[in-house]
Amino acid sequence: MNIPYTPIQCARKMLAFFVITMLAMLLIIMPATVYFASSDTYADTLFPLLVTTLLGSIIILIALFIENKREHLSLWGSTSRFNLNHLLLSLALGIVWGVAANVFKVGNVFHHVDMYFYLYIPVTVILGPIAEELLFRKWVVEMMKRAQAKSIFIVLVSAVLFFLLHVSQDNLRIDTLIMGAVLCVFYLKTNDIRYCIIVHGIANLIAVTAPYIKG
């Protein structure tokens, strides 16, 4: 069901959704992260980061599930077969992004491996990309299309929101701004979010594991 919105209606709905979702993440994630980061047991482990990533992804997916019902969107699933050219491009983009992130040392760089590292990998390679691509690509695009927004504006909004989620005091993460735009264009061209999830997952896998592969 494609419900038309005016640009103002669309902006209000998107802003309300983001504010509520971000507040939920802050209220739930911050206390847990602070607690585990200050704990003698977990302070020097990857557990606080694991908790942050896991809870953040779950909150986003729950919020999208509710939003999907409210706005009558079609955020879940795809019945089409994979296109080989698109799949190969997904692999290439993921490798380029992951290698670049490692070379320029952006994102999370771990200096030690503990038992939580092996739990963190599936969360950051599978769950995180699914949640973020559904939010920043599929949901943003579908909502803004209802307001008949131009593609260039949709790409800009998607990229900036993706960048803002990843920016931190210690890391500007310009790569997320660039790849946020690339992934949005990719989704607009293919209309299949699975390719964006593959790109994101491969990039995260390389960025997280490359320091240990190099030894």
Summary of the structure (lengths in Angstrom):
residues: 215
radius of gyration: 17.5
end to end distance: 51.6
largest distance: 54.0
contacts: 649
relative contact order: 0.15
helix: 74%
strand: 0%
